[in-house]
Amino acid sequence: MPFPRKRSPLLLRQEEMQFLKNIANSRTEPYAKVQRARILLAYGKGENISRIARKENTDRPLVERCIDKALSGGIATALKDLPRSGRPPLITDEDKAWVIHLACSKPSEYGFASERWTIAQLARYIRDHPAEKGYPALTRTGKSAFHNILAKAQIKPHKTTYFLEKRDEHFEEKMAQVLFVYKEVQQMNNGEERERKTTISYDEKPGIQAIGNVAPDLAPVPGKSATWKRDNEYKRHGTLSLLAGIDLHNGHILGLVRERHRSREFIEFLNLADTYYPKDWKIRTILDNHSSHVSKETMRWLKTKPNRFEFVYTPKHGSWLNLIEVFCSKMTRAFLRSLRVGSKEELKQRIEQYLDEVNASPVVFKWQYKLDEVLV
């Protein structure tokens, strides 16, 4: 006759049994959780502890602990580990502070060639030098521990992010001048009386590559290939520069495609603008501080056109204030990105054709950022 049970039976509701069955049959749950679910199901069906231990290939104490937790705290408690006090941490806050201090330094300061730590390099240095620095607990610490220390401090010493320092002490003043021009242009475009002057936003786009295919492109095929296909190899034919200005009143693009963008090319663009606009108009131009814009050669030419041009310069590292940048970005994304040509001459012809197409349906670009703060 079997011995009577000393423990109370585990009474499982139908939904609890189904919940345990789902875990017991799971291929994604941790093994310990699956095993505990099987133990609880077996005990709930009336199986004794010894039989359950043999079936699960484990010992009685483990089965007993699992059942006791279910009887006292429910099946949810039995399926997870209860928190334990654990071993006291060997790595102190002072140790962690030293690790963070090192991570915030450059390895070159400690005799290495590199400028940024890798986790492996940092761990190796810490393990080699902790005792002499007064942190012996770090001698046998693994790489993952250092990674966790830095992760908790939200430090990634192997990465670099970039920022742009304002090196122009008159940045705000120059930005205000540019925004004032945009505000005035907006009012003129809204129907207010227009003076006999125009405003263009000018910049150069250098280094446009003339890239040719070594094999023909393959067109999309319905049901087989959704995109154009192109050989990875290509042939370089050289580069060209685009000198372009956009009329902020009507969206017309004035453009020149040349080999370079020196003072003589800039003067050639100014001649183009001088020819395009009526002779009694002032041509106000927003541009950056490129050397060709302020060179002696440019200044000599401007003296031959008194009261014709007015330059408004963007601040240093403030070329994003120039509206022509929006057009150049759009041109890169919509036209140049997929362009393939057989020569620089073909590239020049295709860019000029693109400008003609844009001018056939011009778009007036409008500045929005901080414009409401400008008073005219």
C-alpha positions as CSV (number, residue, x, y, z in Angstrom):
1,M,0.0,0.0,0.0
2,P,1.5,3.4,-1.0
3,F,2.4,5.9,1.7
4,P,-0.2,8.7,2.0
5,R,0.8,12.2,0.7
6,K,2.1,14.6,3.3
7,R,1.6,17.6,0.9
8,S,-1.7,18.9,-0.2
9,P,-2.9,18.2,-3.7
10,L,-2.4,20.9,-6.3
11,L,-5.8,21.9,-7.6
12,L,-5.6,23.3,-11.1
13,R,-8.4,25.1,-12.9
14,Q,-9.0,24.3,-16.6
15,E,-7.4,27.5,-17.8
16,E,-4.4,27.0,-15.5
17,M,-3.9,23.5,-16.9
18,Q,-4.1,24.9,-20.5
19,F,-1.6,27.6,-19.5
20,L,0.9,25.0,-18.2
21,K,0.4,22.8,-21.2
22,N,1.3,25.7,-23.5
23,I,4.5,26.3,-21.6
24,A,5.3,22.6,-21.4
25,N,5.0,22.3,-25.2
26,S,6.8,25.5,-26.0
27,R,10.0,25.6,-28.0
28,T,10.9,29.1,-27.1
29,E,10.5,29.3,-23.3
30,P,13.5,28.7,-21.1
31,Y,14.1,25.0,-20.3
32,A,13.8,25.6,-16.5
33,K,10.3,27.1,-17.0
34,V,9.2,24.3,-19.3
35,Q,10.4,21.7,-16.8
36,R,8.6,23.3,-13.9
37,A,5.4,23.4,-16.0
38,R,5.7,19.7,-16.6
39,I,6.3,19.0,-12.9
40,L,3.2,21.0,-11.9
41,L,1.1,19.2,-14.5
42,A,2.2,15.8,-13.3
43,Y,1.7,16.6,-9.6
44,G,-1.7,18.1,-10.4
45,K,-2.7,14.7,-12.1
46,G,-1.7,12.9,-8.9
47,E,1.7,11.5,-9.7
48,N,4.1,11.2,-6.8
49,I,7.3,13.2,-6.3
50,S,9.7,10.3,-6.9
51,R,8.1,9.3,-10.2
52,I,8.1,12.9,-11.3
53,A,11.8,13.3,-10.4
54,R,12.7,10.1,-12.4
55,K,10.7,11.3,-15.4
56,E,12.3,14.7,-15.4
57,N,15.8,13.2,-14.8
58,T,16.3,15.4,-11.7
59,D,16.2,15.1,-7.9
60,R,13.4,15.2,-5.3
61,P,14.4,18.5,-3.7
62,L,14.0,20.4,-7.0
63,V,10.6,18.9,-7.5
64,E,9.5,19.6,-3.9
65,R,10.6,23.2,-4.1
66,C,8.6,23.7,-7.3
67,I,5.5,22.1,-5.8
68,D,5.8,24.0,-2.5
69,K,6.1,27.4,-4.3
70,A,2.9,26.5,-6.3
71,L,1.0,25.5,-3.1
72,S,2.1,28.7,-1.3
73,G,2.2,31.3,-4.0
74,G,0.4,29.9,-7.1
75,I,1.7,28.5,-10.4
76,A,3.0,31.9,-11.5
77,T,5.3,32.0,-8.5
78,A,6.4,28.4,-9.1
79,L,7.4,29.1,-12.7
80,K,10.0,31.7,-11.9
81,D,13.0,32.0,-9.6
82,L,12.5,33.9,-6.4
83,P,15.0,36.7,-5.8
84,R,18.0,35.6,-3.8
85,S,20.4,37.7,-1.9
86,G,23.3,36.5,-4.1
87,R,27.0,37.1,-3.7
88,P,28.0,40.6,-2.7
89,P,29.4,42.6,-5.6
90,L,33.2,42.6,-5.8
91,I,33.4,45.6,-8.1
92,T,32.8,48.7,-6.1
93,D,31.5,52.1,-7.2
94,E,35.1,53.4,-7.1
95,D,36.1,50.6,-9.5
96,K,33.3,51.6,-11.8
97,A,34.2,55.3,-11.6
98,W,37.7,54.5,-12.7
99,V,36.5,52.4,-15.7
100,I,34.2,55.3,-16.7
101,H,37.1,57.8,-16.3
102,L,39.3,55.7,-18.6
103,A,36.5,55.3,-21.2
104,C,36.1,59.1,-21.3
105,S,39.9,59.5,-22.0
106,K,41.7,58.9,-25.3
107,P,43.8,55.7,-25.5
108,S,46.6,57.9,-27.1
109,E,46.9,59.5,-23.6
110,Y,48.0,56.1,-22.3
111,G,50.6,55.3,-25.0
112,F,48.3,53.7,-27.6
113,A,48.2,54.7,-31.3
114,S,44.4,54.8,-31.6
115,E,42.2,57.7,-30.7
116,R,39.2,55.7,-29.6
117,W,38.9,52.7,-27.2
118,T,37.4,49.4,-28.3
119,I,35.8,47.4,-25.4
120,A,38.5,44.7,-25.9
121,Q,41.3,47.2,-25.7
122,L,39.9,48.9,-22.7
123,A,39.3,45.6,-20.9
124,R,42.9,44.5,-21.6
125,Y,44.4,47.7,-20.3
126,I,42.2,47.6,-17.2
127,R,43.1,44.0,-16.4
128,D,46.8,44.8,-16.9
129,H,46.9,47.8,-14.6
130,P,44.3,47.6,-11.9
131,A,46.5,46.7,-8.9
132,E,49.0,49.6,-9.3
133,K,46.0,52.0,-9.6
134,G,44.4,50.7,-6.5
135,Y,41.6,48.6,-8.1
136,P,42.6,44.9,-7.7
137,A,39.0,43.7,-8.0
138,L,39.2,44.4,-11.8
139,T,42.1,42.0,-12.4
140,R,39.9,39.1,-13.5
141,T,36.9,41.0,-14.8
142,G,35.6,40.0,-18.2
143,K,34.8,42.1,-21.2
144,S,31.1,41.8,-20.7
145,A,31.3,43.3,-17.2
146,F,33.1,46.4,-18.6
147,H,30.4,46.6,-21.3
148,N,27.7,46.5,-18.7
149,I,29.4,49.2,-16.6
150,L,29.6,51.5,-19.7
151,A,26.1,50.7,-20.8
152,K,24.6,51.7,-17.4
153,A,26.6,54.9,-17.6
154,Q,25.3,55.4,-21.2
155,I,28.8,55.7,-22.6
156,K,30.0,54.4,-25.9
157,P,33.8,55.1,-26.1
158,H,34.2,53.4,-29.5
159,K,31.8,55.8,-31.3
160,T,32.1,59.4,-32.5
161,T,29.3,61.8,-33.2
162,Y,29.9,65.1,-34.9
163,F,28.8,68.6,-34.1
164,L,29.4,72.0,-35.8
165,E,31.0,74.7,-33.8
166,K,29.9,78.2,-34.6
167,R,33.3,79.8,-35.4
168,D,31.8,83.0,-36.8
169,E,31.4,85.5,-33.9
170,H,28.9,87.4,-36.0
171,F,26.8,84.3,-36.8
172,E,23.5,85.6,-35.4
173,E,23.9,89.0,-37.0
174,K,24.6,87.5,-40.5
175,M,21.8,85.0,-40.1
176,A,19.4,87.9,-39.3
177,Q,20.6,89.7,-42.5
178,V,19.8,86.6,-44.6
179,L,16.5,86.1,-43.0
180,F,15.6,89.7,-43.5
181,V,16.2,89.3,-47.2
182,Y,13.9,86.2,-47.3
183,K,11.2,88.1,-45.4
184,E,11.4,91.0,-47.8
185,V,11.3,88.6,-50.8
186,Q,8.2,86.9,-49.3
187,Q,6.4,90.2,-48.9
188,M,7.3,91.2,-52.5
189,N,6.0,87.9,-53.8
190,N,2.7,88.3,-51.9
191,G,1.8,91.3,-54.0
192,E,3.5,94.2,-52.3
193,E,5.1,96.8,-54.6
194,R,8.3,95.4,-56.0
195,E,11.4,97.5,-56.4
196,R,13.4,97.3,-59.5
197,K,15.7,94.6,-58.1
198,T,15.8,90.9,-57.9
199,T,17.2,88.4,-55.4
200,I,19.0,85.2,-56.3
201,S,20.4,82.5,-54.1
202,Y,23.8,81.3,-55.4
203,D,26.2,78.4,-54.8
204,E,28.5,76.0,-56.5
205,K,28.0,72.2,-56.7
206,P,31.6,70.9,-57.4
207,G,32.7,67.3,-58.0
208,I,29.7,66.1,-60.0
209,Q,31.0,62.8,-61.3
210,A,30.7,61.7,-64.9
211,I,30.1,57.9,-64.3
212,G,29.5,55.5,-67.1
213,N,28.2,51.9,-67.1
214,V,30.3,49.0,-68.2
215,A,27.2,47.0,-69.0
216,P,23.7,48.1,-70.1
217,D,21.0,48.6,-67.4
218,L,18.3,45.9,-67.2
219,A,14.8,47.1,-67.1
220,P,12.1,46.0,-64.6
221,V,10.2,42.8,-65.6
222,P,6.6,42.5,-64.3
223,G,6.4,39.5,-62.0
224,K,10.2,38.9,-61.9
225,S,12.1,42.0,-61.2
226,A,10.5,45.1,-59.7
227,T,13.5,47.5,-60.1
228,W,16.2,48.5,-62.6
229,K,19.3,46.4,-62.3
230,R,22.8,47.8,-62.8
231,D,26.3,46.2,-62.9
232,N,28.3,47.1,-59.7
233,E,31.3,48.1,-61.8
234,Y,31.4,51.5,-63.4
235,K,33.8,53.8,-65.3
236,R,34.8,57.3,-64.2
237,H,35.2,60.0,-66.8
238,G,36.0,62.9,-64.5
239,T,34.1,65.6,-62.7
240,L,32.3,68.9,-63.5
241,S,31.1,71.8,-61.4
242,L,27.7,73.4,-61.5
243,L,27.4,77.2,-60.7
244,A,23.8,77.9,-60.1
245,G,21.5,80.6,-58.8
246,I,17.8,80.5,-58.2
247,D,15.6,83.5,-58.6
248,L,13.7,83.7,-55.3
249,H,10.8,85.6,-57.0
250,N,10.0,83.2,-59.8
251,G,12.1,80.0,-59.3
252,H,14.1,80.5,-62.5
253,I,17.5,78.8,-62.4
254,L,20.6,80.4,-63.9
255,G,23.2,77.8,-64.3
256,L,26.7,77.2,-65.8
257,V,28.4,73.8,-66.1
258,R,32.2,74.2,-66.1
259,E,35.4,72.2,-65.3
260,R,36.2,74.2,-62.2
261,H,34.7,76.9,-60.0
262,R,37.4,79.6,-59.7
263,S,37.0,83.4,-59.8
264,R,36.8,83.4,-63.6
265,E,33.9,81.0,-63.6
266,F,32.2,83.0,-60.9
267,I,32.6,86.2,-63.0
268,E,31.2,84.3,-65.9
269,F,28.1,83.5,-63.8
270,L,27.8,87.2,-62.8
271,N,28.0,88.1,-66.5
272,L,25.2,85.6,-67.2
273,A,23.0,87.3,-64.5
274,D,24.0,90.7,-65.7
275,T,22.8,89.8,-69.2
276,Y,19.6,88.1,-68.0
277,Y,18.1,90.9,-65.9
278,P,17.2,94.4,-67.0
279,K,20.1,96.9,-66.9
280,D,18.4,99.2,-64.4
281,W,17.7,96.4,-61.9
282,K,19.9,95.7,-58.8
283,I,20.9,92.1,-58.5
284,R,21.0,91.1,-54.8
285,T,22.8,87.7,-54.3
286,I,22.9,85.5,-51.3
287,L,26.1,83.4,-51.3
288,D,28.8,82.0,-49.0
289,N,32.3,83.1,-48.2
290,H,34.1,81.1,-50.9
291,S,37.4,82.7,-51.8
292,S,36.3,83.2,-55.4
293,H,33.5,85.4,-54.3
294,V,35.8,87.9,-52.6
295,S,38.9,87.6,-54.7
296,K,40.8,90.6,-56.2
297,E,39.8,89.4,-59.7
298,T,36.1,89.4,-58.7
299,M,36.3,92.8,-57.0
300,R,38.0,94.3,-60.1
301,W,35.2,93.0,-62.3
302,L,32.5,94.3,-59.9
303,K,34.0,97.8,-60.1
304,T,33.1,97.8,-63.8
305,K,29.4,97.2,-62.8
306,P,28.8,99.9,-60.2
307,N,25.5,99.7,-58.2
308,R,24.6,96.6,-60.2
309,F,25.3,93.8,-57.6
310,E,24.7,93.5,-53.9
311,F,26.1,90.6,-52.0
312,V,24.6,89.1,-48.8
313,Y,26.9,86.6,-47.2
314,T,25.9,83.6,-45.1
315,P,27.9,83.2,-41.9
316,K,30.7,80.7,-41.8
317,H,29.4,77.1,-41.5
318,G,26.0,78.5,-42.2
319,S,25.6,77.5,-45.9
320,W,22.4,75.7,-44.8
321,L,20.8,79.2,-44.7
322,N,21.2,79.4,-48.5
323,L,18.0,78.4,-50.3
324,I,19.9,77.1,-53.3
325,E,21.1,74.2,-51.1
326,V,17.5,72.9,-51.2
327,F,17.6,72.9,-55.0
328,C,21.0,71.2,-55.1
329,S,19.7,68.5,-52.7
330,K,16.6,67.9,-54.8
331,M,18.8,67.7,-57.9
332,T,21.1,65.1,-56.4
333,R,18.2,62.9,-55.2
334,A,16.0,63.2,-58.2
335,F,18.5,63.4,-61.1
336,L,22.1,62.8,-60.4
337,R,21.8,59.8,-58.2
338,S,21.0,57.4,-61.0
339,L,22.6,59.2,-63.9
340,R,25.1,57.3,-66.1
341,V,26.9,59.0,-69.0
342,G,29.6,58.1,-71.5
343,S,31.7,61.3,-71.1
344,K,32.0,64.6,-69.4
345,E,30.5,66.3,-72.5
346,E,27.4,64.2,-72.2
347,L,27.2,65.0,-68.4
348,K,27.3,68.7,-69.2
349,Q,24.6,68.3,-71.9
350,R,22.4,66.3,-69.5
351,I,22.7,68.8,-66.7
352,E,21.9,71.7,-68.9
353,Q,18.9,69.8,-70.2
354,Y,17.8,69.2,-66.6
355,L,18.0,72.9,-65.9
356,D,15.9,73.7,-69.0
357,E,13.3,71.2,-67.8
358,V,13.2,72.8,-64.3
359,N,12.8,76.2,-65.8
360,A,9.9,75.0,-67.9
361,S,8.0,74.5,-64.7
362,P,9.8,76.6,-62.1
363,V,9.1,76.3,-58.4
364,V,9.5,79.2,-56.0
365,F,11.3,78.0,-52.9
366,K,10.2,79.6,-49.6
367,W,12.2,79.9,-46.4
368,Q,10.3,79.0,-43.2
369,Y,12.7,78.6,-40.3
370,K,12.5,81.5,-37.8
371,L,11.0,83.8,-40.4
372,D,8.2,84.8,-38.2
373,E,10.7,86.3,-35.8
374,V,12.0,88.7,-38.5
375,L,10.5,92.2,-38.7
376,V,10.7,94.2,-41.9
